[in-house]
Amino acid sequence: MQGHVIDLSAFIGAGIFSSPAQYRASSVRLAKLTGARVASIEYRLAPSHTFPAPILDILIAYASLLYPPPGASYPAVPADQSILAGNRACANLTLGLMKFLLELQKLSPSGATFDFHGQSVTLPLPAGLAIVSGWCDQCDSLPSWHCNGETDILTVLQAACMPGHPTDSLWPASPPREVPYCVAATLDHELVSPAAVEDWTGAPPMWFACGCEERGVDENRVVASQAAKSGVMVIWNEYEAMPHEFPIFLSALLQSQHLLQLWAAACQAFAGG
């Protein structure tokens, strides 16, 4: 594969904990299977850095790969050979970034151009998007979230929203806390909950993979369905009896190995490799 996988996953849990180091093995496997370079991005975490800080970090990372700053240790990455990849909260950010880029394309040429490291640039769309176990509805409102609890690793409430969750200077209890990622009134915003997006017209191909026992499988189904209705090429993979993020936490399973092979193949196909 001649292109690049922009692994915006950084695989950070719920946008509030973890780091790329925790999931380095998954990034390495994806790089080996695709034969591409993988850029794993570490973005700012809530609640000390709430929306839109994380998605701005991802936007800047994408722009920096397309247009490296002076003295960068890497060459420019062609957008049409780049794939946005991620899982869970980072899949949320890749979908949010994709929606932002789509809206940017609708602006006049002058409105869609901005200064970046001293040069006037535009942000073309990547070649595709490939996500696993995406967190697409931060309202956690769809049926599977409340029905698939017996076998999934996720609880019905985010841990930070559970009664008695410790307070500290990063997220004090006064004023009253809502959710760590954003102001609660913005939970249904398209850049916060991609399941709220109705129009994905113009998006590049999208590849999805989920376990059918995940709490979040319905929200991924909604995004995939809306994208397909918008004329986007969608590839949907659903694994029977599998929980949230099974290819990460149950990597020895044949299903996990199969998923990684398909994930890599999708990245290669989208980038023309």
N, C-alpha and C positions, 0 to 999 in steps of 0.2 A: 504494500500500500504506500503510495507516494504522499498521501495527505497526512493530516494530523487529527488526533482526537483531543479536543479541548475538554478535558475531564473537569468540568466545573463542579463535579460532585463534591470534592473535598469531603464528601461523605459525612457531613457534620450533623449530629443528631438534633432534629427539631429546631435547628437554627440557634440552639442555646448551649451546646456542649460538643466535645470531641474535636478532632483535628484530622488533617489529611494523613498524618502519621499512622493513625489507628487503622486506616483502610489502605495503607500503601500496598499491601499484598494484592488487593483487588485491582488497583491501578496497574501494578506490574503485570498481572495476568492479562489484562485488557491490552496493554502495550505489546506484549509478546504475541498474543493471538492476532492482533491487527497488523503488526509490523510497523506501527506508527508511533510517533512520540506522543506522550500524554502529558498535558499540563494540568496538574492538580492544584486547584486554587483554594487558598485559605482566606475566608472572608470574615468580617467582623460579626460578632455574636450578640444576640439579644440576651438579657434585657438592657445591657449597657449601651448597645447600639441597635436600636429598633428600626423597623421598616421606615424609609427605604434604604437604609445603610447597606444591608447585605446585597440587595440587587444592584445598587450603585457600584459596589466592589466588583461584582461579576461583570457589569457593563464595562468598567475600566479595564478589567483583565482581558476581556474579549477585544477591546480596542487596542490594548497594548500588544496583543499577539498579532493583530493585523498590521499595526503600525508601531513597531518597536521604538522605544525612546532612544535617543543618542547614547551610544556605548553599550547597548543591550548585547547580551551574550548569545542571542539566538536570531535567526533570520525571520523576516516577515512570513506570516502564515496566510496563504491564500484562503479567502472565505469559502470559495467553492470546493475546497479540499478539506474543510474543517467540519467536525461533528461536535455538537454539544451533547455531552453525556453526563448522566448523574443518577443518583438514587435518592429516595426519600425527600428530605428537605431540600436537597440540592437539585433534585428533579423539579421541585417547585420553582426554584430560582431559574433553571434553564427554560422552563415554560414561560415564566414571567419575562425573562429576557427576550424570548422569541416573540411574545406578544408586543413588547415594547418596540422591537425592531420592525415588526410588521406595521405598527402605527407610524413609525418614523418614515417608512417608505411612502406613506400617503401624503407627506408634506411636499411643498414645492422644493426644487433643488436648493434654493438658498436656505430654506428652513431645515432641510435635512443635512446640512453641512455645518460642521463646528470645528473649532480650533482644538488641536490635540498635540501637545509637545511642539508647538510652534508651527504646525502645518494644518492646512484646511483639509478635513477628511470627511468621508461618508462611512456609514456602517452597513455594508451589504449583508444579506442573509447567509448563514452557514449552509452547508450541503445537506444537513439533516440533523435530526434530534433522536437520541436513543436513551430511554430512561427505564429504570427498574423500580418498582414499588414506590411510585411517586406520591408525595403528599400534596394532593391537588385541591383539597377542600379544608381550609384551616378552621372552618366552622364545625367540622366533624359532624355533619348533619345527615349524611346519607345512610340508607338502611344497613349496609354491610358494617358500618362503623359500630353499630349497636347490636348486630346479630352474630358477628364473627369473633366473639371474645373468648370462647372456650379454648381455642388452639393457637390464637395469635399471641405474639409477645407484647403487644401494646395494650395499655389499659384504656378504658373508655374516656378518661380524662387525661390530658397531658400531666405529667408528673408535677410540673411547676404550678398547675392549677388545682392540685389536690388540697383538701383542707389540711391545715397544719404545716404546709410547706414552709421551711425556714425563711425568715426575712434577713436581709442584709443591706448594705449600703448600695449595692447594685440595683436592687429591686425592693425598695422599702414598702411597707404596708400602708403608708400614708403619703399621698392620697390612696384610696382603696385600689388594689391591684385588679387588673382585668386578665389579659394574656401577655406573656412576655414578649412576643414578636412584634406586636403592633397595637395601636389603639383599637379597642374592640369594634368600634363603629366601622372600621375599614376591613374587617375580616372577609367580607364578600367582594372586596375590590378585585378586579381582574388580575392585577399583579401580585396579589396576596393569595388568592384562591383561584387558580386557573380553571377550575371546574365551572366558574361563573362566566367564562368566555364563550360567547355564542358564535363568533365569527373568526375563523382561522384562515380565511381566504388568503392565498399567496404563500402560505407556509411551505417549507421544504418537507420531504418525507419524514414521518414520525414512526418510531419503533417503540413498542411498549411491552413490558413483561411484568407479570404479577402472579402471586399465588392466589388461588381461589378462596383460601381461608383467611386472607388478609382483611383486617378491618377497613383498609382503604381501597379495596378493589373496585367498589362502585364509583368512586370519584375518578379513578383512572379510566373506567369504562365511559364515563360522561365525557371526559376530554377527548378520548379517542373517537367517540361517536360524533361529537360536535365537529372535530377536525375532518372526519370523513364526509359529513354533510356539507362542509365548506369546500369540498373538492380536493382535499389533501390526501396524498397516498398514506395510508395507515397500515402498519403491520402489528397485529395484536397476538400476544402469546400469554396464555393463562395455564398455570400448572396446578393440577388437581391435588388437593389436600396439603398444599404448601402454605406456610405462614409468611408473615412480613419479612422481607430481606433474606429469604432462605439461601440465596446463592452466596451471601456474605457470611452468615452465621452457620450454615450447614454446607460448607463448600465441598465436602467429600461426597455428597449425594450425586448420583448420576443426573438427577434433574438439574442440580446446580451447574454441573459441568456442561450439560446440554445447553442451558441458558447462556452461559458465557460464550460458547461457540456461536450461538445465534446472534448474540450481542455484537461480537467481533465481526461476524459476517455482514451484519447490517451496516456497521460503520464503514467497512470496506466497500460495500455496494454503493452506499450513499456518496462516498468520496470518489467513486469511479475507479477504485483500486482492484 
